[in-house]
């Protein structure tokens, strides 16, 4: 089974002007009055969620486990004539950033769930080490509690076009007895009503409850701490009903 993050060009097929505009609007509301100028994303990938922050005046820094995702992020930033520093690194060890600290250290794109619970806690410690006093730690996540309660299995995307090719993406989620989840991503590429290419990827997740990170961030001295739906302009405020959320915590 292929690794999606080795195929950054396929990962990026979901990008569109509409999606980027929605991400930019979400960040704009997230920033609000917060005095954030420097922003490190420790799971930046190809930058789909993070690059729009440049347009909002942010100085970006990024790291990720996948060289292929970083290479594409680098290309996209260069194309906009806004290159910035990128490092290849597991977020469980952020020593690549030395003793540098940032106004906000984030993990975007539902990435914390890739690692077991004890490693989520370790990652929060690593991120914390790079947050300036008074700065922010934030991450976004699927609502694993809702997914596990509902035993949701199928997640369908609207078809999108890549040139003349129509791309369909379906996710099938396997709920394992040990509580872990496997996302099977099935891409089919259609031309003239025929499937001309298929790509299948697997992703393994360790769902974690919000309470796990709330407790850790409190112990690390973060307050206030809030969750908001992602995107934050969504009207839903009942945690049990949101599909995706973001946690923002301020370091004292
Ligand atoms: C769903 S992608 C999100 C990418 C990007 N943030 C975005 O929103 O487009 C998840 C990213 O997490 C990265 N990742 C997974 N495990 C990681 C780890 N242990 N340390 C750092 N990055 C990791 C993957 O390489 C991938 O780029």
Boltz pocket constraint, residues with backbone or C-beta under 6 A from the ligand:
constraints:
  - pocket:
      binder: B
      contacts: [[A, 5], [A, 42], [A, 43], [A, 44], [A, 45], [A, 46], [A, 47], [A, 48], [A, 49], [A, 50], [A, 63], [A, 64], [A, 65], [A, 66], [A, 69], [A, 89], [A, 90], [A, 91], [A, 92], [A, 108], [A, 109], [A, 110], [A, 111], [A, 114], [A, 115]]
      max_distance: 6.0
